[in-house]
Amino acid sequence: MLSTFTLADNIIGFIVDGPYDEFAVEKIQYEVNEKLEIYDKVNLYLEDTSNAEISFKAILKNLPFKLKTGNRFEKVAVVTDRKWLQVFSNFEKLFFNAEIRTFSGQDRLKAIQWISH
């Protein structure tokens, strides 16, 4: 399951609590594009739960979108306890012209505060 929420007008958040597959990628891209039609730059909050199954195919499918829109993000907060996902998020700095920070699950409130300011 993929939950979407808005913290502020230009901040969009997603909590992945189910499969992160091609369907989830399409939903995220659609929601982000909706915000980008209104705002020049947006902030993105992504939270991975331990229940989320992450498809490598879905991650690869998202790369062209990141290359196309990466300069339209100001901040990206990634909340996860998976070390490999934290490392991958740091690698994604190559695709985004944004400040990207990773947070552990216990620090999700810090992530929300950071992305909101």
N, C-alpha and C positions, 0 to 999 in steps of 0.2 A: 504494500500500500504506500502511496505517496501523498503526503499531506502538504498543502500549500497555505501560507499565511502571509500577511503583510504587516510589517512593523511600522512603516511610515510610507508615504507616497512613493518614494523612490527606492524602497527596500523590499525585496521579495525573499521569502524563506521557504525552504522545503525540508521536510523530515521524511527520510526514506526508512520505512518500517515494513519492508516487504521486498519483493524482487526489484532490483535496479536493472531493468531490462530496456529493450528498445522502446516499449510503450512509455516507460517512465522518462526516458530521454526526450521523447517527442513532447510529452506533457510539459516538462521543464522548459524546453526550447520555446514552445508556444507561449507559456506564461511570461517568460523573459522577453520575448518579442513584443508582447502586449505592452509591457512596461517601457520598452525602448521606443515604442511609437509615441509615447508621451514625454519621456525624459531623455535628455542627452546622455546622462550617465546614471547607472543604478548600482546599488549594493546588493550582494547576494549572500544569503545564509543557507548553508547546506549542513544538515545533520544526518549522520548515519547511525542507525541503531544496530544493536548486535543481531537483530532478526533479519536484517537486510542481506539478501543474496545479491552479490554484485557480479554482473556479467561483463567480462572483458570485451566482448563484442559491442556491448552498449557503450562502454568507455571509448572505444575506437570510433563508434558512430558519432560521438559528440565532438570529436576533434575538429572537423571542418567548421562547425558552428562556433567553436571557441576561437578559431583563427579569424573568422568573419566578424565576430562581435567583441573580441577580447579587449579592444581599446575603448569600449563603452562601459566598462566596469570601474568603479572607484575602489571599492573594498569587497573582498570575498572572505567570509568566515566559514571554515570547515570544522565541524564538530564530529570527532570520531575517536574511538579508542583503538582502532586498528592501525598499527605502526606502518604497514605497507601503504595504507591510504594517506597517512600523514606525509610520508615520503613522496608519494605520487602528487599530492597537492602542492608540495614545494616545487616539484618538477613543472607543474602547470604554470608557474610564474613566467615561463617562456611564451605562453600563449596569451596571457593577460597583461594589459598595461594597468595593473591594479595592485593594491597592497593585499596580499593573501596571508592570512594567519590561520594556523590550525590550533584547535582547542580540544582538550579531552572532554568526555561526556560530563564529568563532574564540574567542568568549567563552562557549561553552556550559557549560564547567566552572564559571565564575563564576555562571552562571544556576542551575545545579544547587546550588551552595553557598548561594546567596541564598534559593532556594525552600525549602531544607531547614532553615533557621534562623529 
